[in-house]
Amino acid sequence: PYEGRIPQIMINNNRIHVTFTEIAGGNTDTQFVHYVTCSIASGDTNCTDVDNWTSFGAVSGQVLGANDSSPYSVISSLTTIGNCTLTYYHGTLGDNTT
């Protein structure tokens, strides 16, 4: 029932990009979408070490609530336009505009 918790992973421009949904305290009305990235360019550090990842925190910018039917959690996706990485999400309730 927690489809959004499955991370979305993309490799682009010598970087691994990952988004995932945090369901705070198991409450489907308290969710955040997070984005992290790590360089895989030649000579860069190893992405198996958590300290080598850059976190942008809760990119959703606010608490999100999810549907009361599938999906029960906010689902995020990644895409790129040129050198820009974009994350978007769906399955939210209310007027979430961030």
C-alpha positions as CSV (number, residue, x, y, z in Angstrom):
1,P,0.0,0.0,0.0
2,Y,3.0,2.4,0.1
3,E,3.9,2.7,-3.6
4,G,5.5,6.1,-3.1
5,R,8.1,4.8,-0.7
6,I,9.7,3.0,-3.6
7,P,12.6,5.3,-4.7
8,Q,12.8,6.7,-8.2
9,I,16.3,6.4,-9.5
10,M,17.9,8.1,-12.5
11,I,21.5,8.4,-13.8
12,N,22.2,11.6,-15.7
13,N,25.2,13.9,-16.2
14,N,27.5,11.5,-14.2
15,R,25.2,11.7,-11.2
16,I,22.8,9.3,-9.5
17,H,19.5,11.1,-8.7
18,V,17.0,9.6,-6.2
19,T,13.6,10.8,-5.0
20,F,11.6,9.0,-2.3
21,T,8.6,9.6,0.0
22,E,8.8,9.8,3.7
23,I,5.7,8.9,5.6
24,A,6.2,10.5,9.0
25,G,5.0,8.4,11.9
26,G,3.1,6.1,9.5
27,N,0.5,8.8,9.0
28,T,-0.5,9.0,5.3
29,D,-1.5,12.7,5.9
30,T,2.1,13.6,6.9
31,Q,4.3,12.9,3.9
32,F,7.3,14.6,2.3
33,V,9.1,14.0,-1.0
34,H,12.9,14.0,-0.7
35,Y,15.6,14.4,-3.3
36,V,19.3,13.2,-3.0
37,T,22.1,13.0,-5.5
38,C,25.7,11.6,-5.7
39,S,28.4,12.1,-8.3
40,I,29.7,9.0,-10.2
41,A,32.2,11.0,-12.4
42,S,35.6,9.4,-12.8
43,G,37.7,9.9,-9.7
44,D,34.8,11.0,-7.5
45,T,34.0,9.4,-4.2
46,N,32.0,6.2,-3.7
47,C,28.2,6.5,-3.5
48,T,28.0,3.6,-1.1
49,D,29.1,6.0,1.6
50,V,26.2,8.1,2.9
51,D,28.5,11.1,3.5
52,N,29.1,11.4,-0.3
53,W,25.4,12.1,-1.0
54,T,23.9,15.6,-1.2
55,S,20.5,15.9,0.2
56,F,18.1,18.7,-0.8
57,G,15.7,17.7,2.0
58,A,12.0,17.8,1.6
59,V,11.6,19.2,-1.9
60,S,7.8,19.1,-1.6
61,G,8.2,22.1,0.7
62,Q,5.2,21.3,2.8
63,V,3.4,18.4,4.5
64,L,1.5,16.4,1.9
65,G,-1.5,14.1,2.4
66,A,-2.2,11.1,0.1
67,N,-5.3,9.6,-1.4
68,D,-7.5,7.4,0.7
69,S,-7.3,4.8,-2.0
70,S,-4.4,3.5,-4.1
71,P,-1.9,5.2,-4.2
72,Y,-1.8,5.5,-0.4
73,S,1.4,7.5,-0.5
74,V,2.7,10.3,-2.6
75,I,4.5,9.0,-5.7
76,S,7.5,11.0,-7.0
77,S,9.2,10.9,-10.5
78,L,12.4,12.3,-12.0
79,T,13.1,13.9,-15.3
80,T,15.7,16.2,-16.9
81,I,15.6,19.2,-19.1
82,G,19.1,20.0,-20.3
83,N,21.3,20.0,-17.2
84,C,18.3,20.5,-14.8
85,T,16.9,17.7,-12.8
86,L,13.2,18.0,-12.0
87,T,11.1,16.0,-9.5
88,Y,7.3,16.0,-9.5
89,Y,4.8,14.1,-7.5
90,H,1.2,13.0,-7.5
91,G,-1.4,11.3,-5.3
92,T,-1.7,14.3,-3.0
93,L,-4.8,15.7,-1.3
94,G,-6.0,19.3,-1.1
95,D,-4.4,22.4,-2.6
96,N,-0.7,21.4,-2.4
97,T,0.9,23.9,-4.8
98,T,4.7,23.7,-4.0
